[in-house]
Amino acid sequence: MDTKEKIIRNTLVNSVGKFWHIFISLVLFPFIVHKIGIAAAGIWLLVLSLSEYFTLFDRGVDPSIVKYVAEYNAIDDKKKINEIISNAFFILLGIGCIVTLIVFIIGKFFITCFNIPEELLDEARISVYITAIGLFFIFPLKIFNGILRGLQRYDISNSAWVVTSTLQAILIISFLSMGYGLVTLILINNICSLIALLIMKYYTQRLLPFVRITLSKLTKEMTRRVITFSLIMFGIQICLISLSNVNRIVIGLFLTVEAITYFSGAFRICQGVMEIPLLLTLGIIPATSELEAKMKLEEIKKLFIRATKYTLALFLPIGIWGIIMANSILEFWINRSFAQYGIIAQILIIYLFFYMNQTIAHQILIATNRIKFILWYYIGVAILNLLLSIILVKKMGLIGVALGTTIPFILLEAFFMNYIFKVLGVGLKEYFKKVILKTYPLSIVVIVILYLINDFYPPNNLIQIGLYGIFVLGVYLLLFYLFGLENNEKDDIKSFTFKMVQFLKVRALLNKRGIL
């Protein structure tokens, strides 16, 4: 496959994985809240936030694995592939040991810093201990997820997550229905994550049989390269994760753990709206690294324009649907008491209208090792987010926390876009003509349709809300295909569709004859 076809294939398989993840989350979140209670669910979310913060160490190393595996695989340098994998593995193993110790200390001495009800304190502490043990194994094993993505085999990594997330949902529903609680929930989460990573390990060994993870493969040059890249990415990831998890911690410190649950319900709508368009970004790092290794720099510019346009086209109808339907989604998804927090979801979704202009650019800058700017940009965003959230939560409660997340992106949007335009040689006029004018005007149709539907046929259940979303997404994408795509883009879509149909026909024939 060429680069475009790889991106399309990876996007399709990522879509299946993400849609399944969203579906599982939609089913499990209200079920968990109802079964273990709002306070215990708040502790569960708090422990998840703690775990996510410490996996930031992995998120610093992970992009370096994806970038360098893709780069060295493009030029078939097996020696460098061995070096990057061995160096990254032992770095992650060392970090895992340190993180496990820190999380144990937090569970032992600092868990009481949060406003946790006395009767749930022991369960909260045990949940943190289980998370610590899980992180010890998860850290080094996550290298195999990065390797598969560097090889652009998102089909394998997504299949592993789909299988284990399905198992996770079945176990959670079964055990919580039998009366088990918070500790069992945390245990299931950790076990299923380990199973997924072991599946990825198996397939990595099949794809790269020449790879041997040994101390003899460690080199100063590669270790320095991985650590330097990873430290910068680590800083970026701290800033990014703060946009969701700092909010929970601020709420836990200044309000109540119950308030965390209400905020998280609204925030999950924002996450759902965001995750679908981000499907288009997941294969950008390895694709860009491959193009850079082959010195196809003009293709990187074209990739930025196209992929950003497609990301916005996928986001706009979903984002507008999320804003207009936020109250109804919370009411029918969880219960009526959550509906009043729809304004939180609406405020949070607003920041995505700015963030979606940047998502493809982030991946390209990472792949081309221009990540120092991203770090400083997100330091600014994170500081503003933290300060505004602390200031506004005292005056406006949960609405203040939501505003603390949204305002920094509005203020710093022009600063980021100006930088990426200079790096890639894209003019503002060119971007406006090829991206903005091809996407935003079409969204007016979505707004009109949704307001008419809400007036004449207000939704009565979650399924109806979902169907409205699918309908406006379909209408928008049809208009986008007719008026937003250039002729060569339409030809690419037709060509890939034809190839996929032919591929599926051949697979079906081989299966019928017993060859596969």
Secondary structure, DSSP 8 states (H G I E B T S, - for coil): --HHHHHHHHHHHHHHHHHHHHHHHHHHHHHHHHHH-HHHHHHHHHHHHHHHHHTHHHHHHHHHHHHHHHHHHHTT-HHHHHHHHHHHHHHHHHHHHHHHHHHHHIIIIIGGGS---GGGHHHHHHHHHHHHHHHHHHHHHTHHHHHHHHTT-HHHHHHHHHHHHHHHHHHHHHHHHTT--HHHHHHHHHHHHHHHHHHHHHHHHHH-TT----GGG--HHHHHHHHHHHHHHHHHHHHHHHHHHHHHHHHHHHS-HHHHHHHHHHHHHHHHHHHHHHGGGTTHHHHHHHHHHTT-HHHHHHHHHHHHHHHHHHHHHHHHHHHHHHHHHHHHHT-HHHHTTHHHHHHHHHHHHHHTTTHHHHHHHHHTT--HHHHHHHHHHHHHHHHHHHHHHHHHTHHHHHHHHHHHHHHHHHHHHHHHHHHHT--HHHHIIIIIHHHTTTHHHHHHHHHHHHHHS---SHHHHHHHHHHHHHHHHHHIIIIIS-HHHHHHHHHHHHHHHHHHHHHHHHHHTT--
